[in-house]
Structure formats: C-alpha cells, structure tokens
Amino acid sequence: MTGIGVIGCGYWGPNLIRNFNSQADADLIAISDLDENRLNTVGLLYPNTRKTTDYRDLINDPAIDAVVVATPMSTHFDLGMEVLAAGKHLFVEKPMATNSEDCRTLIKTAAAKDLKLMVGHTFVYSPPVRMIKQLLDDGELGDIYYVNISRVNLGIFQKDANVIWDLAPHDVAMLNFLFGAEPIAVSGTGHCYVQKERGIEDVAFVTLEYPGGKLVHIHVSWLDPNKIRTCTFVGSKKMLVYDDVSPSEKIRLYDKGVDVQPHYEGFGEFQLLYRSGDIFLPHVDTYEPLKSQAAHFLEFIQGKVVCQSDGTHGLKVVEVLEAACQSVKEDGRRITLEPIA
Ligand SMILES: NC(=O)c1ccc[n+]([C@@H]2O[C@H](COP(=O)([O-])OP(=O)(O)OC[C@H]3O[C@@H](n4cnc5c(N)ncnc54)[C@H](O)[C@@H]3O)[C@@H](O)[C@H]2O)c1
C-alpha cells in the first residue's frame, strides 16, 4: 500500500484524488487546500481521508509515501522541493515548473534522495494517444511530414500564465512521446487581447521542428467560439485525424496521399498520383487516462516500470514552452534547442 497525500483541491485536484482513491494499492491518507470551503466540499466524498488547510501537516505525515501537487504552476517548485525534502515521492501537475532551471533542481534533488518524480502529462496515458503511438511505431502512416494541432476554446483565462504555458504542455508532451524525440527548433507568435494590461497572451501560434523534417504547428487559444481539440498527422503513406472531443470517432485513419512518379516523356518532369482510399475508424479503448496515470505512478514508485512522463520528460516540455515564449517576445525568432543529455 502506498500512502498518498494530495495538495490542491481546485479544478483539477479532485480528478487526481478520485483516481488515486480508486487504486487498489494506494491509500488516500490526506488532502489539503488553503481554501477551507473547497477542502470541505471535496472532502465530503472521502470521509476516511484527513483534511488539512496546512500542506505541511500532509507532507510531514509519516503514513504518506508520495505527494501529489495539483496547485497553480507558480507553486510547483517550492511545494515540490518541500515534498522531496520530507523524503516523499513527488507527482507534480503539468507544467513541471515555471522555468527549466527549477525543473533541473527538482530532478537533481529527487535523484540525490533516491525518490521518484513524475509529471502529470495526462495525454501520454490517454487511449487515443497510445493508439496513435502504436500506429506510428508500426509505420502505418509512413514517414510523418507534418502535424497541425488546434487546442482552442472560450476561457478559462489564467492569471499567472499565458495560453502557451496553460495549453501547449499537452501537445508538446504528446508529440515528444509519440516521436520519441524533442524539437530541434521552436518559433511562435502570440497576442494579448483580453489580458492586455497583464501582458498575458491569450492566443498563440507555435511552430516546432522535430528531427527528420517533421514540422508541427500548434494553435492554442482561450478566445475561440468552439472547443476544438484536433490533431492532423500527415504521413507519406496515410493521414490521421485525432479529435479528442468526438465522443465516438476519436481517430480517423485516411488512406490518402500523393505519390510522385517520374514522367518519362519530358526529361526531369514527374507525375503526381493521388491516392484516395478508405477511411478507417479504429475502436479506441475508453478507460480514463487519469486512472492509468495514477496506476503508472504507483508502479513507478514500486520500481515496476520506466516512467513515461518522468522529470526529464517534464523538463523537455518546459524547455520548449520557454523557447516558444521567448520567440513570441522576439517577434517569432527561430530558436534552436540543444538536446538534453
Ligand atoms: N493534466 C491536465 O490535464 C490538467 C488539467 C487542468 C489543470 N492541470 C494543472 O493542475 C494544476 C492546478 O490547476 P487548477 O486548474 O486545478 O487550479 P485551481 O486554481 O482551480 O486550483 C488550485 C488549488 O490549489 C490550492 N492551493 C494553492 N496553493 C496551495 C497550498 N500551498 N496548499 C494547499 N492548497 C493550495 C488553491 O487554493 C486552489 O484550490 C495546474 O498545474 C494545472 O496546469 C492539469
């Protein structure tokens, strides 16, 4: 049994609490929130779990082996360091911290204390993303040329982070996982329309260049009439559309493409052969990603698996976000990234 404590019972924390509580090999010992009303409302569902407005009570509880941090990102580093200093394993929500330096310190501290550190990059554990990974690894789409992503809706406007820090971690974590690689260059443009005074961008267009010429475009926005979560993967053999808000057709695999054939009548000319075959709707499992993520964290602590969103994975995501924001500040300058050893 792994004793679990959760800090943060706001919008997202209750989802993590519910999923850790449902694990057979975890014991939800305590939950914490600064807001007593929020704590009590969430706590009603967990009568056997201790509630505290002081997270230090939770961190210093000897019955707790691992702490889940689901507070705003500006608090992740300080809380994470306190959790590790108390000798507990750490699960921290995305993004891991507000800068790569802090991520490195968290990674080093966890390693020095032989503690496990995992980041809540939920999409890595979602059934459609796992299926896309399998299709890419099997070569079903051929070589990936480019990916176009829209992650837009109206709100929720964050006050301590721009739309890139809020929404793009999902896409960068997913793509790094799918490609088994990190971008080699990043550029972005963005604008503050609603929170102009605060200088917080609510709309951004980010371009990532992955090794092998894979180009990715990500549109993130809190200022859009529709909730759209689509990713289009264009490969040399097939194309795939992943629509995360579709209830029943999350993945569509298109047997479409263009082949280039040499045209012998005129030297140096070629012919384009268009392929427009079947559209396949594969069955996608419907288990909850957060359940799988919680189980993965427990197995990681027990030494049974290699973590798929560990501290280094979290750091690589933060590096891309930093570079994207830097590029936005510099009118879209292309910023190259050094590989992390
Ligand atoms: N993985 C995902 O898909 C996903 C989705 C949404 C949010 N998140 C992440 O979850 C985290 C929390 O986001 P949210 O939307 O729930 O924020 P929120 O503001 O709704 O909730 C945060 C809660 O933390 C509490 N809190 C802050 N400091 C605390 C402290 N020191 N001790 C105890 N409680 C404290 C606040 O009182 C608040 O109730 C963020 O990092 C966010 O990026 C992840």
The ligand as an SDF file (V2000), in Angstrom:
LIG
                    3D

 44 48  0  0  0  0  0  0  0  0999 V2000
   -3.2570   17.3440  -16.6220 N   0  0  0  0  0  0  0  0  0  0  0  0
   -4.2810   18.0650  -17.0150 C   0  0  0  0  0  0  0  0  0  0  0  0
   -4.9580   17.7420  -17.9980 O   0  0  0  0  0  0  0  0  0  0  0  0
   -4.6110   19.3260  -16.2710 C   0  0  0  0  0  0  0  0  0  0  0  0
   -5.8430   19.9750  -16.4710 C   0  0  0  0  0  0  0  0  0  0  0  0
   -6.1100   21.1250  -15.7270 C   0  0  0  0  0  0  0  0  0  0  0  0
   -5.1760   21.6190  -14.8480 C   0  0  0  0  0  0  0  0  0  0  0  0
   -3.9780   20.9780  -14.7000 N   0  0  0  0  0  0  0  0  0  0  0  0
   -2.9430   21.5040  -13.8030 C   0  0  0  0  0  0  0  0  0  0  0  0
   -3.3600   21.3250  -12.4590 O   0  0  0  0  0  0  0  0  0  0  0  0
   -2.8110   22.3600  -11.6470 C   0  0  0  0  0  0  0  0  0  0  0  0
   -3.9400   23.0210  -10.8780 C   0  0  0  0  0  0  0  0  0  0  0  0
   -4.8090   23.6410  -11.7920 O   0  0  0  0  0  0  0  0  0  0  0  0
   -6.3170   24.0040  -11.3780 P   0  0  0  0  0  0  0  0  0  0  0  0
   -6.9720   24.4120  -12.6460 O   0  0  0  0  0  0  0  0  0  0  0  0
   -6.9010   22.9120  -10.5690 O   0  0  0  0  0  0  0  0  0  0  0  0
   -6.0890   25.2850  -10.4660 O   0  0  0  0  0  0  0  0  0  0  0  0
   -7.0980   25.8890   -9.3820 P   0  0  0  0  0  0  0  0  0  0  0  0
   -6.6690   27.2700   -9.1520 O   0  0  0  0  0  0  0  0  0  0  0  0
   -8.5140   25.5900   -9.7740 O   0  0  0  0  0  0  0  0  0  0  0  0
   -6.8190   25.0220   -8.0710 O   0  0  0  0  0  0  0  0  0  0  0  0
   -5.6180   25.0860   -7.3680 C   0  0  0  0  0  0  0  0  0  0  0  0
   -5.9500   24.8490   -5.8920 C   0  0  0  0  0  0  0  0  0  0  0  0
   -4.7010   24.7880   -5.1680 O   0  0  0  0  0  0  0  0  0  0  0  0
   -4.8960   25.4160   -3.9110 C   0  0  0  0  0  0  0  0  0  0  0  0
   -3.6030   25.7630   -3.3600 N   0  0  0  0  0  0  0  0  0  0  0  0
   -2.6990   26.6710   -3.8420 C   0  0  0  0  0  0  0  0  0  0  0  0
   -1.5950   26.6960   -3.0640 N   0  0  0  0  0  0  0  0  0  0  0  0
   -1.8100   25.7790   -2.0800 C   0  0  0  0  0  0  0  0  0  0  0  0
   -1.0380   25.3540   -0.9590 C   0  0  0  0  0  0  0  0  0  0  0  0
    0.1590   25.8550   -0.6900 N   0  0  0  0  0  0  0  0  0  0  0  0
   -1.5750   24.4130   -0.1370 N   0  0  0  0  0  0  0  0  0  0  0  0
   -2.8010   23.8910   -0.3770 C   0  0  0  0  0  0  0  0  0  0  0  0
   -3.5710   24.2740   -1.4270 N   0  0  0  0  0  0  0  0  0  0  0  0
   -3.0770   25.2010   -2.2580 C   0  0  0  0  0  0  0  0  0  0  0  0
   -5.8180   26.5980   -4.2100 C   0  0  0  0  0  0  0  0  0  0  0  0
   -6.4900   27.0180   -3.0410 O   0  0  0  0  0  0  0  0  0  0  0  0
   -6.7580   26.0030   -5.2510 C   0  0  0  0  0  0  0  0  0  0  0  0
   -7.9430   25.4590   -4.6720 O   0  0  0  0  0  0  0  0  0  0  0  0
   -2.0710   23.3070  -12.6130 C   0  0  0  0  0  0  0  0  0  0  0  0
   -0.7160   22.9880  -12.6090 O   0  0  0  0  0  0  0  0  0  0  0  0
   -2.6900   22.9850  -13.9550 C   0  0  0  0  0  0  0  0  0  0  0  0
   -1.8010   23.2460  -15.0330 O   0  0  0  0  0  0  0  0  0  0  0  0
   -3.7010   19.8480  -15.3680 C   0  0  0  0  0  0  0  0  0  0  0  0
  1  2  1  0
  2  3  2  0
  2  4  1  0
  4  5  1  0
  4 44  2  0
  5  6  2  0
  6  7  1  0
  7  8  2  0
  8  9  1  0
  8 44  1  0
  9 10  1  0
  9 42  1  0
 10 11  1  0
 11 12  1  0
 11 40  1  0
 12 13  1  0
 13 14  1  0
 14 15  2  0
 14 16  1  0
 14 17  1  0
 17 18  1  0
 18 19  2  0
 18 20  1  0
 18 21  1  0
 21 22  1  0
 22 23  1  0
 23 24  1  0
 23 38  1  0
 24 25  1  0
 25 26  1  0
 25 36  1  0
 26 27  1  0
 26 35  1  0
 27 28  2  0
 28 29  1  0
 29 30  1  0
 29 35  2  0
 30 31  1  0
 30 32  2  0
 32 33  1  0
 33 34  2  0
 34 35  1  0
 36 37  1  0
 36 38  1  0
 38 39  1  0
 40 41  1  0
 40 42  1  0
 42 43  1  0
M  CHG  2   8   1  16  -1
M  END
$$$$
